[in-house]
Amino acid sequence: NPAAHIPVRIEEWIKRDQVYGPLQVGNDGFEPFVLGARSLLPLYDERFRGYGWDKTTHAVHLRALGFSYHMLPHHFVIARYHQPTPTAVRIFGTSPGGADSLLR
């Protein structure tokens, strides 16, 4: 979901050589990849299965605990394509613009 990464401001990230932030994050479905000290972060809720706003919910939880998000230049993650989960298909359907388009 490209909209889930708007707070990153990719155009700015590409030009940066130093950490920047905190990011201006609302409750808009932000799905960050988080790096942090395991001893300081709350546990990830393992009850999430399939497609269910799991990263978004964890991000909201972190913000509620006072964590903020900063960007690391020259670091990136590549998400590999996978088939939509049955839950995603149930929620978004199989038509063009449906579940499969969220993962491409």
C-alpha positions as CSV (number, residue, x, y, z in Angstrom):
1,N,0.0,0.0,0.0
2,P,1.9,3.1,-1.2
3,A,-0.2,5.4,0.9
4,A,1.1,3.7,4.0
5,H,4.6,5.2,3.3
6,I,3.7,8.8,2.6
7,P,5.2,10.1,5.9
8,V,8.7,8.9,4.7
9,R,8.8,11.6,2.0
10,I,10.8,9.5,-0.4
11,E,12.0,12.6,-2.4
12,E,13.6,14.0,0.7
13,W,15.0,10.6,1.8
14,I,16.9,10.2,-1.5
15,K,18.7,13.5,-1.0
16,R,19.6,13.1,2.7
17,D,22.9,12.0,4.2
18,Q,21.9,12.2,7.8
19,V,19.1,10.9,10.0
20,Y,16.0,13.1,9.9
21,G,12.7,13.2,11.8
22,P,10.6,12.8,13.7
23,L,8.2,12.0,10.9
24,Q,4.8,13.6,11.0
25,V,2.6,10.5,11.3
26,G,-1.2,10.5,11.7
27,N,-3.5,7.5,12.0
28,D,-3.6,7.0,8.2
29,G,-2.3,3.5,7.9
30,F,1.4,4.2,8.2
31,E,3.3,0.9,8.0
32,P,7.0,1.5,9.0
33,F,9.7,-1.0,9.1
34,V,11.0,-0.5,12.7
35,L,14.6,-0.8,14.0
36,G,14.9,-0.5,17.7
37,A,16.3,-2.1,20.9
38,R,14.3,-5.2,21.5
39,S,14.4,-4.6,25.2
40,L,12.6,-1.2,24.8
41,L,9.9,-2.2,22.3
42,P,6.6,-3.8,23.2
43,L,6.0,-7.3,21.9
44,Y,4.4,-7.6,18.5
45,D,0.9,-9.0,18.8
46,E,1.1,-12.5,17.5
47,R,-2.7,-12.8,17.2
48,F,-2.5,-11.0,13.8
49,R,-2.8,-13.5,11.0
50,G,-3.3,-12.8,7.3
51,Y,-4.2,-9.3,6.3
52,G,-5.3,-7.3,9.3
53,W,-3.5,-4.0,9.6
54,D,-0.9,-5.7,11.8
55,K,2.0,-3.3,11.1
56,T,-0.3,-0.3,11.3
57,T,-1.7,-1.3,14.7
58,H,1.8,-1.9,16.0
59,A,2.9,1.5,14.8
60,V,0.0,3.2,16.5
61,H,0.8,1.3,19.7
62,L,4.4,2.5,19.5
63,R,3.3,6.1,19.0
64,A,0.9,5.8,22.0
65,L,3.9,4.8,24.1
66,G,5.8,7.9,23.1
67,F,8.0,6.4,20.3
68,S,8.7,8.6,17.3
69,Y,9.9,7.7,13.8
70,H,13.1,8.9,12.1
71,M,14.5,8.0,8.7
72,L,17.9,6.5,8.1
73,P,19.4,7.6,4.8
74,H,21.2,4.9,2.7
75,H,19.0,2.1,4.2
76,F,16.1,0.4,2.6
77,V,14.0,-2.7,2.6
78,I,12.7,-4.6,-0.4
79,A,9.3,-6.3,0.1
80,R,9.0,-9.4,-2.1
81,Y,5.7,-9.9,-3.9
82,H,3.4,-12.7,-2.5
83,Q,-0.1,-13.8,-3.3
84,P,-2.9,-12.0,-1.4
85,T,-4.0,-13.8,1.7
86,P,-7.5,-15.2,1.9
87,T,-8.3,-12.3,4.4
88,A,-7.1,-9.7,1.9
89,V,-9.2,-11.2,-0.9
90,R,-12.3,-11.3,1.4
91,I,-11.8,-7.6,2.3
92,F,-10.7,-6.2,-1.1
93,G,-11.9,-8.7,-3.7
94,T,-10.1,-10.1,-6.7
95,S,-11.1,-7.4,-9.3
96,P,-8.5,-5.0,-10.8
97,G,-7.6,-2.6,-8.0
98,G,-8.5,-5.3,-5.5
99,A,-6.2,-7.3,-3.1
100,D,-3.6,-8.3,-5.6
101,S,-3.0,-4.6,-6.6
102,L,-2.1,-3.8,-3.0
103,L,0.9,-6.1,-3.2
104,R,2.4,-4.9,-6.4
